[in-house]
Amino acid sequence: MYSGAATNMTTEMISMEGKPIDVKTPSEAPLQRLAFFREKLGLEDDGAIAMLDPYRERLIAHKDEFADYLYEYFIRIPETKSILSHETWPKVIKNNWSTTFDLLFSGPPDEELMDYLWKSGVIHVRVNIDQRFINLGYALMRTFCLRVVREVVDEADAERAADITNRLLDLCVLIATDAYLDSTTKCDREVVRGIAHQLRNPLMIIGGYTRKLQKAVDPESPDMEALRTILEESKRLEKLVADVSEYMDLYREDAVREALDVQKLLDIVMEQIRATHTGEIPVRISVDPAFRMSYADRRDISAALRHMLLDALETIEPSPDGGELGVSITTRPDPRDERYMEIVFFSTGESPRPEELDILFTPFHARAPMGAGFGLPIARLAANKNLGRLGLTPIPGKGLECAVSLPKPPQT
């Protein structure tokens, strides 16, 4: 609900006229995603929203009263009083609250309103306002708006008007939450990406000089083992940096879903792995033609399949029951939902105990000696992002089954 900011905020962000963002600035708001919320709340039906038209002027007349109402409430809370007590802020924040109320009732919830609310939410994060107070502000706004609707709207229209008002306030809360999550996770992502970037070059230099030293040192020298250890650890850290960057990229990019041929994706993944592995790769692929197609983001699922296969290859051992060592990849229907299909990776070896399964999805927890601990977390994130699931099932005496469930393409 606050659209104010600290004293060093620029005039582009805050003004005495009550606009927290320069409306001429190109929108940064994810309008397509916000429009999805609007649609799901049934607020794209202009006919339903039009029933407020006869009352809009009288509703908007309460905008200054609304601003005073919020101000008097929050000035009594120590955590928010510190912001409101600044000599310039009462007028600024009241104008912003008044503008929010005006935009809410001046017409259908268009892109201007959504952009305004989202950018206000971003400013709340930038000036470190506790999100719980933002939610409290919207709860107070709901109470105030419903009271005004009851006073202004004719009795015959009151129930429908209250329903529309509730949905408008639901949209406000969703947009504020979206802005909060987007801003906070973006900050976290940029910090992690920055650390990864700063580590990448030093690690490459360490690896390069270590290789040069290996060529200069006598192979029988006791120093050679130390150099091998340094090189192995630098390679492991390089892989960790690459995996962290990939993990954060998955968070940053929205999924673009399309019909995907699982067989073709697996063939490409196998080619990528053969290019970096020497010797035989004990993998058997058997894709059921009836469960060959999924509906997901190509880049996300390619990453998931690659990391699932690498994790399986890094941890395979001879089967305890004496079976053949290797990894098998199959597809099958999802027994929980006929709209989904599963891609199943089975690797031989000792299976983890049931109580160990959850920790395998924790970043930095590596089962393989040279693992970075990001393979399964990346695969699970890719699955979740595409409305899927990733699960592990121990097969006692045989190995471990890792299955990713993905939507099938929509029927036309």
C-alpha positions in Angstrom: 0.0 0.0 0.0 2.9 2.4 0.5 4.2 4.1 -2.6 6.5 6.3 -0.6 10.2 5.9 -0.4 13.3 7.1 1.4 14.5 10.6 1.0 17.0 9.8 -1.6 14.5 8.4 -4.1 14.4 10.2 -7.4 11.6 12.4 -8.6 11.0 9.7 -11.3 9.9 7.4 -8.6 8.0 9.8 -6.3 6.3 13.1 -6.7 4.1 15.4 -4.7 1.3 14.9 -7.2 0.9 11.3 -6.0 2.5 9.4 -8.9 5.2 7.1 -7.5 6.4 6.2 -11.0 6.8 8.4 -14.0 3.9 7.1 -16.2 6.0 8.0 -19.3 8.6 5.5 -18.3 8.3 2.2 -20.3 6.5 -0.4 -18.1 8.7 -2.9 -16.4 5.6 -4.7 -15.0 5.0 -8.3 -16.3 1.7 -7.3 -17.8 1.0 -10.6 -19.5 1.3 -12.4 -16.2 -0.8 -9.8 -14.4 -3.4 -10.0 -17.1 -3.6 -13.8 -16.3 -4.5 -13.0 -12.7 -7.1 -10.5 -13.9 -8.6 -13.1 -16.2 -8.8 -15.8 -13.6 -10.5 -13.4 -11.2 -13.2 -12.8 -13.8 -12.3 -9.1 -14.2 -12.1 -9.1 -18.0 -15.9 -9.2 -18.4 -16.5 -5.6 -19.1 -20.3 -6.2 -18.8 -20.0 -7.3 -15.2 -17.6 -4.5 -14.2 -19.8 -1.9 -16.0 -22.4 -2.2 -13.3 -20.2 0.1 -11.2 -20.4 2.9 -13.9 -23.3 4.7 -12.4 -21.6 4.9 -9.0 -18.0 5.6 -10.0 -18.0 9.3 -9.4 -19.6 8.9 -5.9 -17.1 6.1 -5.0 -14.1 8.1 -6.1 -15.3 11.1 -4.0 -14.1 9.1 -1.0 -10.5 8.9 -2.1 -9.1 11.5 0.2 -11.1 10.1 3.1 -9.5 6.7 2.3 -6.0 8.2 2.4 -6.7 9.9 5.8 -8.1 6.6 7.1 -4.9 4.7 6.3 -2.7 7.4 7.5 -4.4 7.6 10.9 -4.1 3.9 11.3 -0.4 3.5 10.3 0.8 6.6 12.2 0.0 4.7 15.4 2.3 1.7 14.5 5.9 2.4 15.5 7.4 0.5 12.5 5.4 2.5 10.0 5.4 5.8 12.0 9.1 6.2 11.3 8.3 6.5 7.5 5.2 8.6 7.9 6.8 11.0 10.3 9.2 12.5 7.8 8.2 16.1 7.1 7.5 15.6 3.4 5.9 12.1 3.5 2.4 12.7 4.8 1.4 14.7 1.7 3.2 12.4 -0.6 1.9 9.1 0.8 -1.7 10.4 1.1 -1.6 11.5 -2.5 -0.4 8.0 -3.5 -3.1 6.3 -1.6 -5.7 8.6 -3.0 -4.4 7.9 -6.5 -4.6 4.1 -5.9 -8.2 4.4 -4.8 -9.0 6.6 -7.8 -7.5 4.2 -10.3 -9.3 1.3 -8.7 -12.8 2.7 -9.2 -12.3 5.0 -12.3 -12.8 2.1 -14.8 -12.0 -1.5 -15.6 -8.7 -2.8 -14.2 -6.6 -1.9 -17.2 -2.8 -1.9 -17.8 -2.4 1.5 -16.2 -3.7 0.3 -12.9 -1.8 -3.0 -13.0 1.4 -1.2 -13.9 0.9 1.4 -11.2 0.3 -1.2 -8.5 3.2 -3.4 -9.6 5.7 -0.6 -9.6 4.4 0.6 -6.2 5.1 -3.0 -5.0 8.6 -2.8 -6.3 9.2 0.5 -4.4 8.0 -1.2 -1.2 10.8 -3.7 -1.5 13.4 -1.1 -2.4 12.7 0.9 0.7 12.5 -2.2 2.8 8.9 -2.0 4.0 7.8 -5.1 5.7 5.5 -7.0 3.3 3.2 -7.8 6.2 2.3 -4.2 6.6 1.6 -4.0 2.9 -0.9 -6.9 3.3 -2.4 -5.2 6.3 -2.9 -2.0 4.2 -4.8 -4.0 1.5 -6.9 -5.6 4.2 -7.8 -2.2 5.6 -8.5 -1.0 2.0 -10.9 -3.9 1.5 -12.8 -3.0 4.7 -13.0 0.7 3.7 -14.0 0.0 0.1 -16.8 -2.4 1.1 -18.2 0.1 3.6 -18.2 2.8 0.9 -19.9 0.5 -1.6 -22.6 -0.3 0.9 -23.2 3.4 1.5 -23.1 4.5 -2.2 -24.6 1.6 -4.2 -28.3 1.0 -4.5 -29.5 -2.0 -2.5 -30.5 -3.9 -5.6 -26.9 -3.7 -6.9 -25.1 -3.9 -3.6 -24.3 -7.6 -3.6 -22.8 -7.6 -7.1 -20.9 -4.4 -6.4 -19.4 -5.9 -3.3 -18.4 -9.1 -5.2 -16.6 -7.0 -7.9 -14.9 -4.9 -5.3 -13.6 -8.0 -3.5 -12.2 -9.3 -6.8 -10.6 -5.9 -7.5 -8.9 -6.0 -4.1 -7.9 -9.7 -4.7 -6.2 -8.5 -7.9 -4.4 -5.7 -5.9 -3.0 -8.2 -3.4 -1.9 -10.6 -6.2 -0.1 -7.8 -8.0 1.6 -6.6 -4.8 2.7 -10.2 -4.0 4.0 -10.7 -7.5 6.0 -7.5 -7.3 7.4 -8.5 -3.9 8.4 -12.0 -5.0 9.8 -10.8 -8.3 11.9 -8.1 -6.6 13.3 -10.1 -3.7 14.1 -13.2 -5.8 15.7 -11.0 -8.5 18.0 -9.5 -5.9 19.0 -12.9 -4.6 19.6 -14.2 -8.1 21.8 -11.2 -9.0 23.9 -11.7 -5.9 24.4 -15.4 -6.7 25.1 -14.8 -10.3 27.6 -12.1 -9.4 29.5 -14.4 -7.1 29.5 -17.1 -9.8 30.8 -14.7 -12.4 33.6 -13.5 -10.0 34.7 -17.1 -9.3 34.7 -18.2 -12.9 37.8 -16.4 -14.2 40.1 -17.1 -11.2 39.2 -20.8 -11.4 40.0 -20.9 -15.1 43.4 -19.3 -14.4 44.1 -21.7 -11.5 43.3 -24.7 -13.8 45.4 -23.3 -16.7 48.5 -22.7 -14.5 48.1 -26.1 -12.8 48.2 -27.8 -16.2 51.3 -25.9 -17.2 53.0 -26.9 -13.9 52.1 -30.5 -14.5 54.0 -30.4 -17.8 57.0 -28.9 -16.1 57.1 -31.2 -13.1 58.7 -34.7 -13.2 55.9 -37.3 -13.3 57.5 -39.1 -10.5 57.7 -36.0 -8.3 55.7 -36.1 -5.1 54.3 -32.7 -6.2 52.4 -34.3 -9.1 49.8 -35.7 -6.7 49.2 -32.3 -5.2 48.8 -30.8 -8.7 46.3 -33.5 -9.6 44.3 -32.7 -6.5 44.4 -28.9 -7.2 43.3 -29.6 -10.8 40.4 -31.9 -9.8 39.1 -29.5 -7.2 39.3 -26.6 -9.6 37.3 -28.6 -12.2 34.7 -29.4 -9.5 34.4 -25.8 -8.6 34.1 -24.8 -12.3 31.3 -27.3 -12.6 29.7 -25.9 -9.4 29.8 -22.3 -10.9 28.3 -23.5 -14.1 25.5 -25.4 -12.3 24.8 -22.4 -10.0 24.5 -20.1 -13.0 22.1 -22.6 -14.8 20.0 -22.9 -11.6 19.6 -19.2 -11.4 18.8 -18.9 -15.1 16.0 -21.3 -14.6 14.5 -19.0 -12.0 14.9 -15.9 -14.2 13.3 -17.1 -17.5 9.6 -17.8 -17.9 8.7 -21.2 -19.4 7.6 -21.2 -23.0 5.7 -24.4 -23.4 5.4 -26.4 -26.6 4.9 -30.0 -27.7 8.2 -31.9 -27.2 9.4 -35.2 -28.7 11.0 -36.9 -25.7 12.9 -39.4 -27.9 14.5 -36.5 -29.8 15.4 -34.7 -26.6 17.0 -37.8 -25.2 19.0 -38.3 -28.4 20.4 -34.8 -28.1 21.2 -35.2 -24.5 23.1 -38.4 -25.3 25.1 -36.7 -28.0 26.1 -33.9 -25.5 27.2 -36.5 -22.9 29.2 -38.5 -25.4 31.0 -35.4 -26.4 32.4 -35.0 -22.9 32.7 -38.6 -21.7 35.2 -41.2 -22.8 34.6 -44.9 -22.9 31.3 -46.8 -23.0 28.2 -45.1 -21.6 25.9 -47.9 -20.2 22.6 -46.3 -21.1 19.5 -48.1 -22.6 16.6 -46.0 -23.9 13.2 -47.4 -24.6 10.5 -44.8 -25.3 6.9 -46.0 -25.5 5.4 -44.4 -28.7 2.2 -43.8 -26.8 4.1 -41.7 -24.2 6.6 -39.9 -26.4 5.3 -36.4 -26.3 5.3 -33.9 -23.5 4.2 -30.2 -23.2 6.9 -28.1 -21.6 9.7 -25.6 -22.2 12.4 -27.1 -24.4 15.4 -25.6 -22.6 14.1 -26.4 -19.2 13.3 -30.1 -19.9 16.6 -30.6 -21.9 18.4 -29.4 -18.8 16.4 -31.7 -16.5 17.0 -34.7 -18.6 20.7 -34.0 -18.9 21.2 -33.6 -15.2 19.0 -36.6 -14.4 21.2 -38.8 -16.7 24.5 -37.3 -15.4 23.4 -37.9 -11.8 22.5 -41.5 -12.7 25.8 -42.1 -14.5 27.9 -40.6 -11.7 26.3 -42.9 -9.0 25.7 -46.2 -10.8 27.3 -49.3 -9.2 26.8 -53.0 -9.8 23.4 -54.1 -8.7 23.3 -55.8 -5.3 21.2 -58.6 -6.9 23.9 -59.3 -9.5 22.1 -57.7 -12.4 23.8 -55.8 -15.2 25.3 -52.4 -14.3 23.8 -49.4 -16.2 21.1 -46.8 -16.6 17.7 -47.4 -18.3 15.4 -44.7 -19.6 11.7 -45.4 -20.3 8.4 -43.6 -20.6 5.1 -44.6 -19.2 1.7 -43.1 -18.2 1.5 -41.2 -14.9 -0.7 -43.4 -12.7 -1.9 -40.3 -10.7 -3.1 -38.2 -13.7 -4.0 -39.4 -17.2 -3.1 -35.9 -18.5 0.6 -36.5 -17.7 3.3 -38.9 -18.8 6.5 -39.9 -17.0 10.1 -40.2 -18.1 11.8 -42.7 -15.8 15.6 -43.1 -15.2 16.6 -46.3 -13.4 20.2 -46.7 -12.2 21.7 -49.8 -10.6 23.4 -49.7 -7.3 22.7 -49.3 -3.6 19.5 -47.4 -3.2 19.4 -44.5 -0.6 17.3 -45.0 2.5 13.8 -43.4 2.4 14.8 -40.8 5.0 17.7 -39.7 2.8 15.6 -38.9 -0.3 14.6 -35.3 0.5 18.2 -34.2 1.1 19.2 -35.3 -2.4 17.2 -32.3 -3.7 19.1 -29.9 -1.5 21.7 -27.8 -3.4 25.3 -28.6 -2.6 24.5 -32.1 -1.4 26.5 -34.3 -3.8 26.4 -38.1 -3.9 29.3 -38.5 -6.3 32.9 -37.5 -5.2 33.2 -35.0 -8.0 29.6 -33.9 -8.0 28.5 -30.3 -7.4 25.2 -31.1 -5.7 23.0 -29.2 -8.2 21.9 -31.9 -10.7 18.7 -33.1 -9.0 17.8 -29.6 -7.7 18.1 -28.2 -11.3 16.0 -31.1 -12.6 13.3 -30.6 -9.9 13.1 -26.9 -10.5 12.7 -27.4 -14.2 9.9 -29.9 -13.6 8.1 -27.7 -11.1 8.4 -24.7 -13.4 6.6 -26.7 -16.1 3.8 -27.9 -13.9 5.4 -31.2 -13.4 6.9 -33.3 -10.6 10.2 -35.1 -9.9 10.4 -37.9 -7.5 12.8 -40.6 -6.3 11.8 -44.2 -5.6 14.4 -46.6 -4.0 14.2 -50.2 -5.4 15.7 -52.3 -2.6 18.4 -54.7 -3.9 18.4 -53.2 -7.4 18.9 -49.4 -7.5 17.1 -46.0 -7.7 14.3 -44.8 -9.9 14.1 -41.1 -10.7 10.9 -40.1 -12.5 9.8 -36.8 -13.9 6.1 -36.3 -14.6 5.2 -33.8 -17.3 1.9 -32.7 -19.0 1.1 -34.2 -22.3 0.3 -31.9 -25.2 -3.2 -30.5 -25.0 -5.7 -32.2 -27.2 -6.9 -30.3 -30.3 
